[in-house]
Amino acid sequence: MPPDWPRGRTASGRPADQRLASPVEPAPDDTDAAVTVRPVMENRAPSGRPLSDPGVVDRLGADLRAAGYSADGVTALLGDSAHRALGRDELAPALRATRDRSRLATLTRLFLLGAAEDEPVVRRVLPRTGVADALAQGVLERDGGRLRAALDIRPYGADAEEFLLVSDLDSDTRPGPVRRDHVLGVGAASITLARAVIREPVDRALDIGTGCGVQSLHLASHAGSVVATDTNPRALALAAATARLNGQQWDLREGSMYEPVAGEAFDLIVCNPPFVIGAGEMRFSYRDSGLAGDGLCQALVEGIRPYLRPGGSGHLLANWIVREDTDWRERVGEWVAMTGCDAWVVQREMADPAEYVGLWLTDAGEDGKSAGADAERAVTLARNWLDYFAAERVKGIGMGTITLRRNDSGSPSVTLDELTGAGEDVTGAEAAGFLRRRAWTEQRTDAQLLASRLALCPAVILEQRSLLGHEGWTTVLRMIRRQGGPGATLQLDQWGQSLLAGCSGTVPLQVLVDLLATAHGLSPEALAAAVLPSIRVAVIRGLLEPA
Ligand SMILES: C[S@@+](CC[C@H](N)C(=O)[O-])C[C@H]1O[C@@H](n2cnc3c(N)ncnc32)[C@H](O)[C@@H]1O
């Protein structure tokens, strides 16, 4: 599965390190320990929507916490093997591990595994909420003589914090097509974006297309206030429940793109939009924008500038069309050029049309593979979608992250990278470092660069490839690499290799150039001119650091 493609909201979309330690101390499983109800009451969902009664949300949160329903608690309950199986969408081991129907086991079966349970068992695990209110508020539904969850409510461990997230049940848990206003849970795309955001303290943050509210949960940890928007009223209702369950307050607003925040500006804007590319149909609000092609992503990027305060940043996930005989950089480069912002765009994947269509049909439960599914309809949907791609001469669909920072100098810097390596995810720390180092480098003339003291980053390794010839091994490729740094590689020649070996931050670069030139009978000016372009790249990519 490509990393940036949302998969409903199964645990499979969540890498192991997102299931972090829980600061919540679980209450003993079979006691009625006192539980603190988190005291925030402003996030009120529209009535008639799920969890619109704040009192029920508070009591539900209390029941879940009392049972130790946390990321750590559930992981410990399931054990490594069943937990890993759940990550592969295999439910049987987890169902087996929860057979004892302890309170935690029952909650896990209901809300994570989609199991139907007997009413007395459910009544025992939701003593404060009550079955009647849980039914009335759309948390539970009847399934024959039993009860099952009508919502996905799961623990989410991130940034060493423990959260509860409310979303709709996905097509893995509830077979068949999802509802049109399906509210996506946390998935691989959510996590990709959450990791890519620069987590510095800011005053105002905006989360466009909040869905279940996962990005806003993260934003609240470093923003003074959070505005979260969505076009889907059901999403706003579930986001309100997520906020309240976690004792957070967000300003929730309904509307498309920047419309709900007209005339306002933010220090940070994040957006995981419904980026799926198609003919402009609107079948599922979590993935279809209703605009043809990549129109929504284009409009979000091109329109961002007025909503950013000076120095403010924007982080977007996006998909873009790559047409036959064109380079993706031309298309996305035009989008970011319209903003006048500094930009770092990273294409992480390019999918071919058939792969793309197949994965999105599966994601929405429309691939015709589940029992009783309409296989003929699945074929029609795929054919129409592929016809659209063919008519548009689409070679592939690029997907990646776009980092923007408002620049008021009139000369923004734009870098477009294709980084498909497994360990090359853009993280907020890498994005912040990249923007800072690129600005530092661009502000320096060659003379200033030569006067600076640079140190090779300790994590850098040198890789060499050699060919055997008549006179032994000859090095044909030299490459330095910073492990875990996206795009942090640089090919060197022998002069660059020698020069970098001397970069310990103790003397100006000019001294090293002079020494190397003297040792080899070269002109220092010519050597400097030859190596400085690589030195600039090495600084920008975090291979060399100003001491
Ligand atoms: C892919 S989901 C992202 C949910 C969540 N932010 C995350 O990171 O997982 C996209 C969300 O955008 C909402 N949306 C769809 N069209 C929109 C638009 N034009 N403007 C704002 N939000 C929109 C959808 O309802 C959905 O909740």
The ligand as an SDF file (V2000), in Angstrom:
LIG
                    3D

 27 29  0  0  0  0  0  0  0  0999 V2000
   -9.1220   12.8210    3.4340 C   0  0  0  0  0  0  0  0  0  0  0  0
  -10.2540   13.4630    4.5940 S   0  0  0  0  0  0  0  0  0  0  0  0
   -9.1030   14.0940    5.7960 C   0  0  0  0  0  0  0  0  0  0  0  0
   -9.5750   13.9500    7.2080 C   0  0  0  0  0  0  0  0  0  0  0  0
   -8.5420   14.3240    8.2730 C   0  0  0  0  0  0  0  0  0  0  0  0
   -8.1930   15.7340    8.2220 N   0  0  0  0  0  0  0  0  0  0  0  0
   -7.2900   13.4820    8.1960 C   0  0  0  0  0  0  0  0  0  0  0  0
   -6.1930   14.0480    8.0990 O   0  0  0  0  0  0  0  0  0  0  0  0
   -7.3930   12.2710    8.2430 O   0  0  0  0  0  0  0  0  0  0  0  0
  -10.7900   14.9250    3.7650 C   0  0  0  0  0  0  0  0  0  0  0  0
  -11.8390   15.7520    4.5000 C   0  0  0  0  0  0  0  0  0  0  0  0
  -12.0930   16.9370    3.7450 O   0  0  0  0  0  0  0  0  0  0  0  0
  -13.4920   17.2050    3.7310 C   0  0  0  0  0  0  0  0  0  0  0  0
  -13.7780   17.9910    2.5150 N   0  0  0  0  0  0  0  0  0  0  0  0
  -14.2350   17.5490    1.3270 C   0  0  0  0  0  0  0  0  0  0  0  0
  -14.3130   18.5620    0.4570 N   0  0  0  0  0  0  0  0  0  0  0  0
  -13.8970   19.6670    1.1160 C   0  0  0  0  0  0  0  0  0  0  0  0
  -13.7660   21.0340    0.7540 C   0  0  0  0  0  0  0  0  0  0  0  0
  -14.0590   21.4610   -0.4660 N   0  0  0  0  0  0  0  0  0  0  0  0
  -13.3360   21.9030    1.6860 N   0  0  0  0  0  0  0  0  0  0  0  0
  -13.0380   21.4800    2.9390 C   0  0  0  0  0  0  0  0  0  0  0  0
  -13.1280   20.1880    3.3270 N   0  0  0  0  0  0  0  0  0  0  0  0
  -13.5720   19.3120    2.4250 C   0  0  0  0  0  0  0  0  0  0  0  0
  -14.1110   15.8360    3.7540 C   0  0  0  0  0  0  0  0  0  0  0  0
  -15.4380   15.8900    4.2080 O   0  0  0  0  0  0  0  0  0  0  0  0
  -13.1680   15.0680    4.6650 C   0  0  0  0  0  0  0  0  0  0  0  0
  -13.5850   15.1450    6.0010 O   0  0  0  0  0  0  0  0  0  0  0  0
  1  2  1  0
  2  3  1  0
  2 10  1  0
  3  4  1  0
  4  5  1  0
  5  6  1  0
  5  7  1  0
  7  8  2  0
  7  9  1  0
 10 11  1  0
 11 12  1  0
 11 26  1  0
 12 13  1  0
 13 14  1  0
 13 24  1  0
 14 15  1  0
 14 23  1  0
 15 16  2  0
 16 17  1  0
 17 18  1  0
 17 23  2  0
 18 19  1  0
 18 20  2  0
 20 21  1  0
 21 22  2  0
 22 23  1  0
 24 25  1  0
 24 26  1  0
 26 27  1  0
M  CHG  2   2   1   9  -1
M  END
$$$$
